[in-house]
């Protein structure tokens, strides 16, 4: 069964979802409402933000966010964080 899950990318997606949850926990309240972790690529977590002001704020808080995430994720799994400004879908607005 695990070979089937791995062949369809299930293990990567499960790991990615754990990292997304760690991001949400690390940023907390207001930032969580206006940002959404979208994908992980080679250790870089890409986060969509609703405005350029939030992109700047996340950039300034990047080291703190990554530090808060470290105990929640596998070592070395997230080494950088980048933002992209754009609309968030309705399900990400909590």
N, C-alpha and C positions, 0 to 999 in steps of 0.2 A: 504494500500500500504506500509506504513512504517513497518508493521509487516512482510511483505514478504521480504523487503530489509534487515531487521534485521535477518530474518531466514537464509539468504544466506551470512551473514557476511558483508553486504553492509555498515552498519554504521561504523563498525570497519575499513574497508578498506578506507572509506572516511576520517575518522579521521587520519588514518595512512598516507594517501596522503597529508593531510594538514600539518602534522608533517614533512614529507619529504620535502615539499616546504619550510617550515620554516627553516629546516636545510640548504637547498641550499642558502636561503637568508642570513642566519647567517654566512656561511663560505665565500661566495662571490667568485669572479673570479677564480684564478688559482686552489684553492683547490676544487672548484666545478667541475672543468674539470677533476680532477683525483680521485674523490671520488663519492660514490653513497650510499645514505641511502637505506638500503635493507629491514629492518623489525623492528618492535617495539614489544618488549615482556616484559610485566610487568614493564614498565617505562624505559627500557633500549633500546636505539636506536642503532642498529647494522649498521655499515657503512663499505662498501667495499672500499678498497684503492688499488691503483695500485702498491705501493711499501712499503717496510718496513720503509723507510725513512719518507714517508707520514704518515704511521701509528704512528710513533713516534711524528711527528709534531702535528697530531690531538690529540694525548694523552696530549701533553704539552698545547694545546689550549682548552682542553675539558671544563674547567670551563668558559672560555670566550664564547665559542660557546653556551653552555647551557644558559648562561646569556643572550646572544643575542636572543636566541629562546624563552625565557620565555614570552615576550609580545605578541608573535605570536601564542602561543598554550594554551590550557586549563591548568590551574594551576595543577602542579604535574603530568602532562601526560608524561613528559620526565625528568627522574631523573639521568640518567647515559648514557654514550656513550661509545661504544666499537668498535674497528676496527677489520677487517679481511682483510688480504692481499690476493689479487687474481685479475684475469682479470676482467675488466669492459666490459660490452657489448657495442656494437657500438652506441646504442641509448643514453648511458649515457655520451659519449664523445662529449661535446658541445664546 
